[in-house]
Structure formats: structure tokens, C-alpha cells
Amino acid sequence: MKTSKIYESETSFHRGTRSDNVYKVNPIELYKSEWLEIAKINNRDIRVIQKLPIIEDLITLEAEYSVSEYLKEIRVPIPENFIKLLETTKKSEQENLLKRQSLTTDQFFSFIMLSFEKFGFLYSRIRVDININIPKGAIIPKMAIKEDDGSIRSIGKTTLTEGQIKNMIDHRKVIVAHLFEKADIWHCLFLTYRSLAGKENHDNGQSHFHYFSSAFTIPREDFIKSLENGKYLATSIHIPLIDYGHQTK
């Protein structure tokens, strides 16, 4: 995990955090470790802002408690069809199981944990970030934010105009794939930033996952390569993420 302060002024800053790609790991230990590190960083930042003493042992204890409580909160029941999904290797059954199914954010993370605890699936997380429409040699700002009114706020030196930055944000391609793998069996739930923003043509802008698996008879390496190229293989299976952004009523 990579994190850095991005200063807007001498007294104001944003903290940028980006998780690394991981391959075939225990997801419970991975997320506990990442969330603990984030909580410690946030606690330390708050103390700096409030001009409180930096006591590392106390910062760690507070972070461990908050992560422990958060892990309890997000463990929720999972729709039965998603449990059955991990028990079948037939494409037709997977398609039927996922018809008219949806997930909340907490259900999704509970699914990640359960896939390892109950079924022994190792977890991979792959993020693909492709910036397009950037002039060659341009200096990109450290951070750029598109406000609700469409205006652009950028932080850090840049040679780009506001219009170029807006174009960069609007056409940036980001894919985040979550793979569940055991021997030669794998399942993948992946989403795009366009999906999260309601810009994909699905169910009136509903945020959603795409689903793919080893039952589709595409080699894992070819599927991952399609993600990394930003041209993921088409799938007709979409799973609404119903508590994120542009959900339907």
C-alpha cells in the first residue's frame, strides 16, 4: 500500500492512498493489515492537526480497536446464491444463480472473507489504471478533483489547462478486479470507475460488478491480460452494487 500527503497549503493537505495489486493471498489478513495501517495513518494525521503528542503505542491501540469493531460491523449474511456460486464449476449454473442478484458493499466484503474461510479460495486484487488523452510530455497535477458543478480543482504544478484536466478525468479508465482462486478454478467480480459513476449503459446508471469465471473456458492469463489492456472480455452477467452511488430506487 502506498500513501502520501498532497499539500494544498502549508496547513491543509489531502492524503492519497493506493493499494497494491496482490495475488493469491489470505484476504482476511490482507484487509486487516491494510485497514490497520490506514487507521494508524489517520490517527497520526489527526494528532498532528490537533497538535497532540505523537504516542505510537496509543495510536496503534486506537487503530486496532477501530479495525476490530469495523470487521464486526461489515460481517453480514450473504445471499445464498453467492455461496452456491462457489460450489459450482458449470457456466449455466453460475448464470442462473446470478440472475436478479445484487450485493451491498458489506455483503461483498463478507463474500470475500467467506470464500477463504469456508471454501479455501485465495484472493487476488488487480487494479488497472489507464490515463488517456494526455499530451506527450505534460506535467500532471498531483491531485485533480471534479466538483459537482463540473469545475476542476487541481493541486500541484501542471502544464494542463482546466479543460485538458477535465478531459483526462472523464476519459480515465480504471478497472478493479477481485479474483477468487483455488487450483484451476477461479471466479472474478470486477468493476470499472465508469460503472461506479453510473456511466455504463446498464439499468439506468446502476453501479454494478461484472462477473467472469474459469467456467467461461477462457484461460486465466488471457482474461487478466484483457483487463490489463483495458479491453476486458465481454460478459452479460452484471451484479448491482446497490448501496453505491447511482443505485436505482
Accessible surface in RSA format (square Angstrom, percent):
REM  Atomic radii and reference values for relative SASA: ProtOr
REM  Chains: A
REM  Algorithm: Lee & Richards
REM  Probe-radius: 1.40
REM  Slices: 20
REM RES _ NUM      All-atoms   Total-Side   Main-Chain    Non-polar    All polar
REM                ABS   REL    ABS   REL    ABS   REL    ABS   REL    ABS   REL
RES MET A   1    58.98  30.5  11.81   7.8  47.17 112.3  11.81  10.0  47.17  62.5
RES LYS A   2   139.61  68.1 133.93  82.2   5.67  13.5 107.77  97.0  31.84  33.9
RES THR A   3    51.53  36.6  24.06  24.4  27.46  65.5  26.14  35.1  25.39  38.4
RES SER A   4    62.01  52.4  57.17  76.3   4.83  11.1  41.19  87.7  20.82  29.2
RES LYS A   5    69.75  34.0  47.28  29.0  22.47  53.5  24.29  21.9  45.46  48.4
RES ILE A   6    18.27  10.4  17.88  13.3   0.40   1.0  18.27  13.2   0.00   0.0
RES TYR A   7   118.46  55.3  99.90  56.8  18.56  48.3  74.54  56.0  43.92  54.1
RES GLU A   8    75.10  43.1  46.75  35.4  28.35  67.5  24.36  47.1  50.74  41.4
RES SER A   9    57.05  48.2  41.58  55.5  15.46  35.6  52.38 111.5   4.67   6.5
RES GLU A  10   172.02  98.8 141.45 107.0  30.57  72.8  61.96 119.8 110.07  89.9
RES THR A  11   128.19  91.2  97.08  98.4  31.12  74.2  78.76 105.8  49.43  74.7
RES SER A  12    49.29  41.6  44.61  59.5   4.67  10.8  27.64  58.9  21.65  30.3
RES PHE A  13    43.35  21.7  19.20  11.9  24.15  62.8  19.20  11.6  24.15  69.1
RES HIS A  14    52.96  28.9  48.40  33.6   4.56  11.7  31.59  32.6  21.37  24.9
RES ARG A  15    71.31  29.9  41.53  21.2  29.79  70.9  19.22  26.3  52.10  31.6
RES GLY A  16    22.02  27.2   0.00   N/A  22.02  27.2  19.92  54.7   2.10   4.7
RES THR A  17    62.79  44.7  26.52  26.9  36.27  86.4  19.64  26.4  43.15  65.2
RES ARG A  18   107.87  45.3 103.47  52.7   4.40  10.5  43.55  59.5  64.32  39.0
RES SER A  19    40.43  34.2  29.98  40.0  10.44  24.1  11.15  23.7  29.28  41.0
RES ASP A  20    50.06  35.1  44.98  44.8   5.08  12.0  24.90  58.6  25.16  25.1
RES ASN A  21    62.99  43.4  41.73  40.3  21.25  51.2  10.36  24.9  52.63  50.9
RES VAL A  22    22.77  15.0  19.00  17.2   3.77   9.1  22.77  19.8   0.00   0.0
RES TYR A  23   108.18  50.5  91.95  52.3  16.22  42.2  76.14  57.2  32.04  39.5
RES LYS A  24   102.83  50.2  86.85  53.3  15.98  38.0  40.04  36.0  62.79  66.9
RES VAL A  25    45.45  29.9  40.53  36.7   4.92  11.8  45.45  39.5   0.00   0.0
RES ASN A  26    47.74  32.9  41.10  39.7   6.64  16.0  18.30  44.0  29.44  28.5
RES PRO A  27     0.00   0.0   0.00   0.0   0.00   0.0   0.00   0.0   0.00   0.0
RES ILE A  28    31.80  18.1  31.80  23.7   0.00   0.0  31.80  22.9   0.00   0.0
RES GLU A  29    96.68  55.5  93.85  71.0   2.83   6.7  40.63  78.6  56.06  45.8
RES LEU A  30    27.22  15.2  20.47  14.6   6.75  17.0  26.59  18.7   0.63   1.7
RES TYR A  31    10.93   5.1  10.93   6.2   0.00   0.0   8.38   6.3   2.55   3.1
RES LYS A  32    83.56  40.8  81.83  50.2   1.73   4.1  36.00  32.4  47.56  50.7
RES SER A  33    71.80  60.7  61.50  82.1  10.30  23.7  30.91  65.8  40.89  57.3
RES GLU A  34    18.50  10.6  16.62  12.6   1.88   4.5  10.79  20.9   7.71   6.3
RES TRP A  35    40.24  16.1  37.51  18.2   2.72   6.4  18.12   9.7  22.12  35.9
RES LEU A  36    47.47  26.4  47.47  34.0   0.00   0.0  47.47  33.3   0.00   0.0
RES GLU A  37    71.36  41.0  70.88  53.6   0.48   1.1  22.03  42.6  49.33  40.3
RES ILE A  38    55.73  31.7  55.27  41.2   0.45   1.1  55.73  40.1   0.00   0.0
RES ALA A  39    15.86  14.6  11.20  17.3   4.65  10.6  15.72  22.1   0.14   0.4
RES LYS A  40    45.77  22.3  45.77  28.1   0.00   0.0   5.21   4.7  40.56  43.2
RES ILE A  41    14.67   8.3  14.51  10.8   0.16   0.4  14.60  10.5   0.07   0.2
RES ASN A  42    68.17  47.0  66.59  64.3   1.58   3.8  16.73  40.3  51.44  49.7
RES ASN A  43    29.74  20.5  27.18  26.3   2.56   6.2   3.96   9.5  25.78  24.9
RES ARG A  44    68.43  28.7  68.43  34.9   0.00   0.0  34.78  47.5  33.66  20.4
RES ASP A  45    14.26  10.0  14.26  14.2   0.00   0.0   7.71  18.1   6.55   6.5
RES ILE A  46    87.21  49.6  86.78  64.7   0.43   1.0  87.21  62.8   0.00   0.0
RES ARG A  47    27.25  11.4  27.25  13.9   0.00   0.0   4.50   6.1  22.76  13.8
RES VAL A  48    74.00  48.7  61.91  56.0  12.09  29.1  66.20  57.5   7.80  21.1
RES ILE A  49   113.48  64.6  89.97  67.0  23.51  56.7  96.90  69.8  16.58  45.0
RES GLN A  50   107.19  59.9  82.72  60.5  24.47  58.3  30.91  65.8  76.29  57.9
RES LYS A  51   188.58  92.0 155.05  95.1  33.54  79.8 105.67  95.1  82.92  88.3
RES LEU A  52    80.26  44.7  71.57  51.2   8.69  21.9  72.53  50.9   7.73  20.8
RES PRO A  53    88.51  64.5  75.79  69.1  12.71  46.2  87.84  72.5   0.66   4.1
RES ILE A  54    79.12  45.0  49.92  37.2  29.20  70.4  49.92  35.9  29.20  79.2
RES ILE A  55    85.25  48.5  82.04  61.1   3.21   7.7  85.25  61.4   0.00   0.0
RES GLU A  56    82.75  47.5  78.02  59.0   4.74  11.3  59.54 115.2  23.21  19.0
RES ASP A  57   112.05  78.5 107.79 107.3   4.25  10.1  28.88  68.0  83.17  82.9
RES LEU A  58    66.63  37.1  65.07  46.5   1.57   3.9  66.49  46.7   0.15   0.4
RES ILE A  59     0.00   0.0   0.00   0.0   0.00   0.0   0.00   0.0   0.00   0.0
RES THR A  60    37.54  26.7  37.54  38.1   0.00   0.0  27.34  36.7  10.19  15.4
RES LEU A  61   114.27  63.6 109.53  78.4   4.73  11.9 109.74  77.1   4.52  12.2
RES GLU A  62    72.45  41.6  63.69  48.2   8.76  20.9  35.79  69.2  36.66  29.9
RES ALA A  63     0.00   0.0   0.00   0.0   0.00   0.0   0.00   0.0   0.00   0.0
RES GLU A  64    80.59  46.3  73.62  55.7   6.97  16.6  27.65  53.5  52.94  43.2
RES TYR A  65   150.69  70.4 145.04  82.5   5.66  14.7 112.03  84.2  38.66  47.7
RES SER A  66    52.40  44.3  44.37  59.2   8.03  18.5  44.24  94.2   8.16  11.4
RES VAL A  67    13.55   8.9  12.53  11.3   1.02   2.4  13.55  11.8   0.00   0.0
RES SER A  68    48.62  41.1  43.05  57.5   5.57  12.8  24.52  52.2  24.10  33.8
RES GLU A  69    56.11  32.2  55.82  42.2   0.28   0.7  14.54  28.1  41.57  33.9
RES TYR A  70    90.66  42.3  89.27  50.8   1.40   3.6  61.73  46.4  28.94  35.7
RES LEU A  71    31.26  17.4  30.55  21.9   0.70   1.8  30.86  21.7   0.40   1.1
RES LYS A  72   138.74  67.7 118.30  72.6  20.44  48.7  83.88  75.5  54.85  58.4
RES GLU A  73   120.29  69.1  99.08  75.0  21.21  50.5  45.08  87.2  75.21  61.4
RES ILE A  74     2.58   1.5   2.58   1.9   0.00   0.0   2.58   1.9   0.00   0.0
RES ARG A  75    94.30  39.6  73.04  37.2  21.26  50.6  33.73  46.1  60.58  36.7
RES VAL A  76    47.06  31.0  36.11  32.7  10.95  26.4  39.74  34.5   7.32  19.8
RES PRO A  77   119.47  87.1 104.76  95.5  14.71  53.5 116.31  96.0   3.16  19.6
RES ILE A  78    23.87  13.6   6.95   5.2  16.92  40.8   7.90   5.7  15.97  43.3
RES PRO A  79    36.05  26.3  23.32  21.3  12.73  46.3  35.44  29.3   0.61   3.8
RES GLU A  80   101.79  58.4  93.67  70.9   8.11  19.3  42.55  82.3  59.24  48.4
RES ASN A  81    37.23  25.7  36.24  35.0   1.00   2.4   0.98   2.4  36.25  35.0
RES PHE A  82     0.00   0.0   0.00   0.0   0.00   0.0   0.00   0.0   0.00   0.0
RES ILE A  83    27.30  15.5  27.28  20.3   0.01   0.0  27.30  19.7   0.00   0.0
RES LYS A  84    95.42  46.5  93.85  57.6   1.56   3.7  43.44  39.1  51.97  55.4
RES LEU A  85     0.82   0.5   0.82   0.6   0.00   0.0   0.82   0.6   0.00   0.0
RES LEU A  86    11.23   6.3   0.12   0.1  11.11  27.9   0.12   0.1  11.11  29.9
RES GLU A  87   112.57  64.6  73.20  55.4  39.37  93.7  33.40  64.6  79.17  64.6
RES THR A  88    14.20  10.1   8.81   8.9   5.39  12.8  12.21  16.4   1.99   3.0
RES THR A  89    81.42  57.9  64.69  65.6  16.73  39.9  36.62  49.2  44.80  67.7
RES LYS A  90   125.83  61.4 121.41  74.5   4.42  10.5  73.75  66.4  52.08  55.5
RES LYS A  91    87.89  42.9  82.26  50.5   5.63  13.4  34.02  30.6  53.87  57.4
RES SER A  92    67.10  56.7  62.42  83.3   4.68  10.8  43.75  93.2  23.35  32.7
RES GLU A  93    73.41  42.1  71.42  54.0   2.00   4.8  29.72  57.5  43.70  35.7
RES GLN A  94     2.15   1.2   2.15   1.6   0.00   0.0   0.00   0.0   2.15   1.6
RES GLU A  95    57.28  32.9  54.45  41.2   2.83   6.7  13.99  27.1  43.29  35.3
RES ASN A  96    89.49  61.7  77.07  74.5  12.42  29.9  23.82  57.3  65.68  63.5
RES LEU A  97    29.57  16.5  28.34  20.3   1.23   3.1  29.57  20.8   0.00   0.0
RES LEU A  98     4.98   2.8   0.12   0.1   4.87  12.2   0.92   0.6   4.06  10.9
RES LYS A  99   113.10  55.2 101.15  62.1  11.95  28.5  61.81  55.6  51.28  54.6
RES ARG A 100   221.31  92.9 173.34  88.4  47.97 114.2  92.26 126.1 129.06  78.2
RES GLN A 101    39.04  21.8  35.28  25.8   3.76   9.0   1.89   4.0  37.15  28.2
RES SER A 102    36.41  30.8  30.95  41.3   5.46  12.6   7.18  15.3  29.23  41.0
RES LEU A 103     0.17   0.1   0.00   0.0   0.17   0.4   0.17   0.1   0.00   0.0
RES THR A 104    34.45  24.5  34.45  34.9   0.00   0.0  31.01  41.7   3.44   5.2
RES THR A 105    48.00  34.1  47.71  48.4   0.28   0.7  43.07  57.8   4.93   7.4
RES ASP A 106    50.70  35.5  50.70  50.5   0.00   0.0   6.71  15.8  43.98  43.9
RES GLN A 107    39.16  21.9  39.16  28.6   0.00   0.0   1.42   3.0  37.74  28.6
RES PHE A 108     9.10   4.6   9.10   5.6   0.00   0.0   9.10   5.5   0.00   0.0
RES PHE A 109    36.57  18.3  36.57  22.7   0.00   0.0  36.57  22.2   0.00   0.0
RES SER A 110     2.06   1.7   1.96   2.6   0.11   0.2   1.96   4.2   0.11   0.1
RES PHE A 111     0.83   0.4   0.83   0.5   0.00   0.0   0.83   0.5   0.00   0.0
RES ILE A 112     0.00   0.0   0.00   0.0   0.00   0.0   0.00   0.0   0.00   0.0
RES MET A 113     0.00   0.0   0.00   0.0   0.00   0.0   0.00   0.0   0.00   0.0
RES LEU A 114    33.92  18.9  33.92  24.3   0.00   0.0  33.92  23.8   0.00   0.0
RES SER A 115     0.16   0.1   0.16   0.2   0.00   0.0   0.00   0.0   0.16   0.2
RES PHE A 116    54.69  27.4  49.60  30.7   5.09  13.3  49.60  30.1   5.09  14.6
RES GLU A 117    94.79  54.4  57.91  43.8  36.88  87.8  31.74  61.4  63.05  51.5
RES LYS A 118   122.90  60.0  88.93  54.6  33.97  80.9  59.00  53.1  63.90  68.1
RES PHE A 119    29.51  14.8  18.94  11.7  10.57  27.5  24.99  15.2   4.52  12.9
RES GLY A 120    38.09  47.0   0.00   N/A  38.09  47.0  25.49  70.0  12.60  28.2
RES PHE A 121     2.03   1.0   1.81   1.1   0.22   0.6   1.81   1.1   0.22   0.6
RES LEU A 122    66.07  36.8  66.07  47.3   0.00   0.0  66.07  46.4   0.00   0.0
RES TYR A 123     0.29   0.1   0.29   0.2   0.00   0.0   0.29   0.2   0.00   0.0
RES SER A 124     0.00   0.0   0.00   0.0   0.00   0.0   0.00   0.0   0.00   0.0
RES ARG A 125    18.56   7.8  18.56   9.5   0.00   0.0  12.42  17.0   6.14   3.7
RES ILE A 126     1.35   0.8   1.17   0.9   0.18   0.4   1.17   0.8   0.18   0.5
RES ARG A 127    51.08  21.4  41.70  21.3   9.38  22.3  11.55  15.8  39.53  24.0
RES VAL A 128    14.01   9.2  10.87   9.8   3.14   7.6  14.01  12.2   0.00   0.0
RES ASP A 129    41.34  29.0  11.90  11.8  29.45  69.6   7.57  17.8  33.78  33.7
RES ILE A 130    48.98  27.9  46.30  34.5   2.68   6.5  48.98  35.3   0.00   0.0
RES ASN A 131    75.51  52.1  49.51  47.8  26.00  62.6   7.65  18.4  67.86  65.6
RES ILE A 132    71.78  40.8  67.03  49.9   4.75  11.5  71.78  51.7   0.00   0.0
RES ASN A 133    78.45  54.1  47.47  45.9  30.98  74.6  19.38  46.6  59.07  57.1
RES ILE A 134    46.21  26.3  20.83  15.5  25.37  61.2  21.95  15.8  24.25  65.8
RES PRO A 135    58.48  42.6  44.70  40.7  13.78  50.1  56.04  46.3   2.44  15.2
RES LYS A 136   214.34 104.6 174.35 107.0  39.99  95.2 125.62 113.1  88.71  94.5
RES GLY A 137    75.03  92.5   0.00   N/A  75.03  92.5  42.13 115.6  32.90  73.7
RES ALA A 138    26.72  24.6   2.37   3.7  24.34  55.4   7.04   9.9  19.68  52.1
RES ILE A 139    72.15  41.1  68.72  51.2   3.43   8.3  72.15  52.0   0.00   0.0
RES ILE A 140    75.95  43.2  58.49  43.6  17.45  42.1  58.49  42.1  17.45  47.4
RES PRO A 141     9.05   6.6   0.30   0.3   8.75  31.8   0.30   0.3   8.75  54.4
RES LYS A 142   155.89  76.1 125.27  76.9  30.62  72.9  77.25  69.5  78.64  83.8
RES MET A 143    42.99  22.3  37.04  24.5   5.95  14.2  39.78  33.8   3.21   4.3
RES ALA A 144    30.16  27.7   4.76   7.4  25.40  57.8   4.76   6.7  25.40  67.3
RES ILE A 145    49.15  28.0  46.14  34.4   3.01   7.3  49.15  35.4   0.00   0.0
RES LYS A 146    75.71  36.9  50.74  31.1  24.97  59.5  31.94  28.7  43.77  46.6
RES GLU A 147    64.31  36.9  58.47  44.2   5.83  13.9  22.18  42.9  42.12  34.4
RES ASP A 148   161.24 112.9 121.01 120.4  40.23  95.1  44.68 105.1 116.57 116.3
RES ASP A 149   120.71  84.6  78.37  78.0  42.34 100.1  51.00 120.0  69.71  69.5
RES GLY A 150    23.96  29.6   0.00   N/A  23.96  29.6  18.66  51.2   5.30  11.9
RES SER A 151    46.93  39.7  41.44  55.3   5.48  12.6  37.03  78.8   9.90  13.9
RES ILE A 152    22.19  12.6   2.11   1.6  20.08  48.4   2.50   1.8  19.69  53.4
RES ARG A 153    86.26  36.2  82.20  41.9   4.07   9.7  50.79  69.4  35.47  21.5
RES SER A 154    46.93  39.7  21.04  28.1  25.89  59.6   0.17   0.4  46.76  65.5
RES ILE A 155    10.44   5.9   7.29   5.4   3.15   7.6  10.44   7.5   0.00   0.0
RES GLY A 156    38.81  47.9   0.00   N/A  38.81  47.9  19.78  54.3  19.03  42.6
RES LYS A 157   163.64  79.8 140.56  86.2  23.08  55.0  97.83  88.1  65.81  70.1
RES THR A 158    40.53  28.8  16.31  16.5  24.21  57.7  16.31  21.9  24.21  36.6
RES THR A 159    83.29  59.2  51.71  52.4  31.58  75.3  58.06  78.0  25.23  38.1
RES LEU A 160    15.19   8.5   2.61   1.9  12.58  31.6   2.97   2.1  12.22  32.9
RES THR A 161    83.32  59.3  75.62  76.7   7.70  18.3  77.07 103.5   6.25   9.4
RES GLU A 162   101.72  58.4  91.12  68.9  10.60  25.2  33.11  64.0  68.61  56.0
RES GLY A 163    46.15  56.9   0.00   N/A  46.15  56.9  35.33  97.0  10.82  24.2
RES GLN A 164    65.19  36.5  61.80  45.2   3.40   8.1  24.25  51.6  40.95  31.1
RES ILE A 165     4.32   2.5   4.32   3.2   0.00   0.0   4.32   3.1   0.00   0.0
RES LYS A 166    78.14  38.1  78.14  47.9   0.00   0.0  43.79  39.4  34.35  36.6
RES ASN A 167    52.62  36.3  49.62  48.0   3.00   7.2  15.78  38.0  36.84  35.6
RES MET A 168    16.64   8.6  16.64  11.0   0.00   0.0  15.76  13.4   0.88   1.2
RES ILE A 169    50.73  28.9  39.88  29.7  10.84  26.1  40.37  29.1  10.36  28.1
RES ASP A 170    31.02  21.7  22.29  22.2   8.73  20.6  11.64  27.4  19.38  19.3
RES HIS A 171    88.41  48.3  78.77  54.8   9.64  24.7  53.86  55.5  34.55  40.2
RES ARG A 172    80.48  33.8  73.45  37.4   7.03  16.7  14.40  19.7  66.09  40.1
RES LYS A 173    76.01  37.1  74.77  45.9   1.24   2.9  38.54  34.7  37.47  39.9
RES VAL A 174     1.91   1.3   0.14   0.1   1.77   4.3   0.14   0.1   1.77   4.8
RES ILE A 175     0.64   0.4   0.64   0.5   0.00   0.0   0.64   0.5   0.00   0.0
RES VAL A 176    23.13  15.2  23.12  20.9   0.00   0.0  23.12  20.1   0.00   0.0
RES ALA A 177     0.23   0.2   0.23   0.4   0.00   0.0   0.23   0.3   0.00   0.0
RES HIS A 178    13.48   7.4  13.48   9.4   0.00   0.0   8.00   8.2   5.48   6.4
RES LEU A 179     0.00   0.0   0.00   0.0   0.00   0.0   0.00   0.0   0.00   0.0
RES PHE A 180     0.37   0.2   0.37   0.2   0.00   0.0   0.37   0.2   0.00   0.0
RES GLU A 181     5.82   3.3   4.54   3.4   1.28   3.0   3.00   5.8   2.81   2.3
RES LYS A 182    82.60  40.3  77.30  47.4   5.29  12.6  53.59  48.2  29.01  30.9
RES ALA A 183   100.49  92.4  48.48  74.8  52.01 118.3  70.17  98.8  30.31  80.3
RES ASP A 184   119.99  84.0 100.50 100.0  19.49  46.1  49.06 115.5  70.93  70.7
RES ILE A 185    51.47  29.3  51.22  38.2   0.24   0.6  51.22  36.9   0.24   0.7
RES TRP A 186    10.78   4.3  10.64   5.1   0.14   0.3   5.73   3.1   5.05   8.2
RES HIS A 187     1.97   1.1   1.97   1.4   0.00   0.0   1.66   1.7   0.32   0.4
RES CYS A 188     0.00   0.0   0.00   0.0   0.00   0.0   0.00   0.0   0.00   0.0
RES LEU A 189     1.54   0.9   1.54   1.1   0.00   0.0   1.54   1.1   0.00   0.0
RES PHE A 190     0.00   0.0   0.00   0.0   0.00   0.0   0.00   0.0   0.00   0.0
RES LEU A 191    16.50   9.2  16.50  11.8   0.00   0.0  16.50  11.6   0.00   0.0
RES THR A 192     7.45   5.3   7.45   7.5   0.00   0.0   7.45  10.0   0.00   0.0
RES TYR A 193    80.14  37.4  76.77  43.7   3.38   8.8  54.19  40.7  25.95  32.0
RES ARG A 194   107.56  45.2 105.82  53.9   1.73   4.1  39.19  53.6  68.37  41.4
RES SER A 195     0.44   0.4   0.00   0.0   0.44   1.0   0.25   0.5   0.19   0.3
RES LEU A 196    27.20  15.1  24.56  17.6   2.64   6.6  24.75  17.4   2.46   6.6
RES ALA A 197    40.37  37.1  28.64  44.2  11.73  26.7  35.41  49.9   4.96  13.1
RES GLY A 198    20.99  25.9   0.00   N/A  20.99  25.9   0.83   2.3  20.16  45.1
RES LYS A 199   101.24  49.4  80.24  49.2  21.00  50.0  64.01  57.6  37.23  39.7
RES GLU A 200    32.62  18.7  23.63  17.9   8.98  21.4  21.30  41.2  11.32   9.2
RES ASN A 201   164.95 113.8 126.40 122.1  38.55  92.8  42.04 101.2 122.92 118.8
RES HIS A 202    47.19  25.8  42.52  29.6   4.67  12.0  32.50  33.5  14.69  17.1
RES ASP A 203    72.50  50.8  50.65  50.4  21.85  51.7  18.57  43.7  53.93  53.8
RES ASN A 204   144.21  99.4 101.90  98.5  42.31 101.9  33.37  80.3 110.83 107.1
RES GLY A 205    11.28  13.9   0.00   N/A  11.28  13.9   7.57  20.8   3.72   8.3
RES GLN A 206     3.28   1.8   2.03   1.5   1.25   3.0   0.44   0.9   2.84   2.2
RES SER A 207     0.00   0.0   0.00   0.0   0.00   0.0   0.00   0.0   0.00   0.0
RES HIS A 208     1.19   0.6   0.75   0.5   0.44   1.1   0.76   0.8   0.43   0.5
RES PHE A 209     1.81   0.9   1.81   1.1   0.00   0.0   1.81   1.1   0.00   0.0
RES HIS A 210     8.51   4.7   8.51   5.9   0.00   0.0   6.70   6.9   1.81   2.1
RES TYR A 211     0.02   0.0   0.02   0.0   0.00   0.0   0.02   0.0   0.00   0.0
RES PHE A 212     6.02   3.0   6.02   3.7   0.00   0.0   6.02   3.6   0.00   0.0
RES SER A 213     0.12   0.1   0.12   0.2   0.00   0.0   0.12   0.2   0.00   0.0
RES SER A 214    32.04  27.1  18.72  25.0  13.32  30.7  11.72  25.0  20.32  28.5
RES ALA A 215    19.45  17.9   1.65   2.5  17.80  40.5  11.30  15.9   8.15  21.6
RES PHE A 216    23.95  12.0  13.63   8.4  10.33  26.9  14.34   8.7   9.61  27.5
RES THR A 217   120.73  85.9  92.37  93.6  28.37  67.6  79.26 106.5  41.47  62.7
RES ILE A 218    56.09  31.9  52.45  39.1   3.64   8.8  53.07  38.2   3.02   8.2
RES PRO A 219    73.91  53.9  61.46  56.0  12.45  45.3  73.32  60.5   0.59   3.7
RES ARG A 220    49.42  20.7  45.98  23.4   3.44   8.2  18.96  25.9  30.45  18.5
RES GLU A 221   114.03  65.5 108.44  82.0   5.59  13.3  63.43 122.7  50.60  41.3
RES ASP A 222    72.54  50.8  67.20  66.9   5.33  12.6  17.38  40.9  55.16  55.0
RES PHE A 223     0.00   0.0   0.00   0.0   0.00   0.0   0.00   0.0   0.00   0.0
RES ILE A 224    15.79   9.0  15.79  11.8   0.00   0.0  15.79  11.4   0.00   0.0
RES LYS A 225   122.92  60.0 122.27  75.0   0.65   1.6  69.14  62.2  53.78  57.3
RES SER A 226    10.96   9.3   6.67   8.9   4.29   9.9  10.66  22.7   0.31   0.4
RES LEU A 227     0.25   0.1   0.25   0.2   0.00   0.0   0.25   0.2   0.00   0.0
RES GLU A 228    88.05  50.6  72.16  54.6  15.89  37.8  24.20  46.8  63.84  52.1
RES ASN A 229    88.00  60.7  69.98  67.6  18.02  43.4  15.60  37.5  72.40  70.0
RES GLY A 230     3.09   3.8   0.00   N/A   3.09   3.8   0.11   0.3   2.98   6.7
RES LYS A 231   161.73  78.9 145.16  89.1  16.57  39.5  95.60  86.0  66.13  70.4
RES TYR A 232    63.36  29.6  46.69  26.6  16.67  43.4  28.45  21.4  34.91  43.0
RES LEU A 233    62.12  34.6  59.51  42.6   2.62   6.6  62.12  43.6   0.00   0.0
RES ALA A 234    97.31  89.5  69.07 106.6  28.24  64.2  73.85 104.0  23.46  62.2
RES THR A 235    17.93  12.8   0.09   0.1  17.83  42.5   6.96   9.4  10.97  16.6
RES SER A 236    99.29  83.9  69.44  92.7  29.85  68.8  51.34 109.3  47.95  67.2
RES ILE A 237    15.93   9.1  12.58   9.4   3.35   8.1  15.93  11.5   0.00   0.0
RES HIS A 238    55.06  30.1  38.69  26.9  16.37  41.9  21.53  22.2  33.53  39.0
RES ILE A 239     0.00   0.0   0.00   0.0   0.00   0.0   0.00   0.0   0.00   0.0
RES PRO A 240    25.77  18.8  25.77  23.5   0.00   0.0  25.77  21.3   0.00   0.0
RES LEU A 241     9.66   5.4   9.66   6.9   0.00   0.0   9.66   6.8   0.00   0.0
RES ILE A 242    75.08  42.7  67.76  50.5   7.32  17.6  67.76  48.8   7.32  19.9
RES ASP A 243    73.61  51.6  47.78  47.6  25.83  61.1  30.42  71.6  43.19  43.1
RES TYR A 244    98.94  46.2  97.21  55.3   1.73   4.5  60.54  45.5  38.40  47.3
RES GLY A 245    54.54  67.3   0.00   N/A  54.54  67.3  26.77  73.5  27.77  62.2
RES HIS A 246   101.94  55.7  89.58  62.3  12.36  31.6  57.36  59.1  44.58  51.9
RES GLN A 247    74.74  41.8  58.95  43.1  15.79  37.6  17.29  36.8  57.45  43.6
RES THR A 248    61.10  43.5  40.38  40.9  20.72  49.4  25.03  33.6  36.07  54.5
RES LYS A 249   246.26 120.1 176.40 108.2  69.86 166.3 151.25 136.1  95.01 101.2
END  Absolute sums over single chains surface
CHAIN  1 A    13896.5      11215.0       2681.6       7730.9       6165.6
END  Absolute sums over all chains
TOTAL         13896.5      11215.0       2681.6       7730.9       6165.6
